[in-house]
Amino acid sequence: MKVKISEIPEEGLTVSEKVDAGGLGLDTRDVRFARPLDVTATFQKERDTVLAAVRVSGEMERTCSRC
């Protein structure tokens, strides 16, 4: 997810997209994500700072530690 600072309006900007967990290196031997992650980010400009509130949700599968 890329956002140009110059494109964030005064009232803020919310962006949503699906992200492949494997492409982020989150799939491991013990944890696998069943489908892409849902990522929603809200960007707000305050003077010379950009604030980001990010929500990530997804469904993961784990191998039992005894297996």
C-alpha positions, -999 to 999 in steps of 0.1 A, spaced: 0 0 0 15 33 -11 0 67 -5 14 100 -18 14 125 10 4 152 -14 -28 133 -22 -40 131 15 -69 157 17 -74 178 48 -102 155 60 -79 125 57 -78 94 35 -89 58 40 -76 31 18 -85 -6 18 -69 -35 0 -62 -72 2 -26 -82 8 -10 -116 3 5 -127 37 31 -148 19 44 -118 1 50 -101 34 69 -131 48 42 -139 73 36 -175 63 59 -198 83 62 -235 89 38 -232 119 15 -204 107 -3 -201 73 -28 -176 62 -58 -192 45 -66 -161 23 -53 -126 17 -53 -102 46 -78 -73 46 -59 -41 53 -76 -8 60 -55 23 67 -66 58 76 -41 86 70 -44 120 86 -20 150 80 -12 172 110 13 200 103 45 182 91 34 147 103 13 120 88 -6 97 112 -17 63 101 -42 40 118 -41 5 103 -64 -24 108 -54 -58 96 -76 -89 97 -73 -123 83 -77 -160 89 -47 -181 99 -41 -218 103 -17 -231 129 -1 -265 134 -7 -280 168 24 -277 189 21 -314 197 18 -325 161 
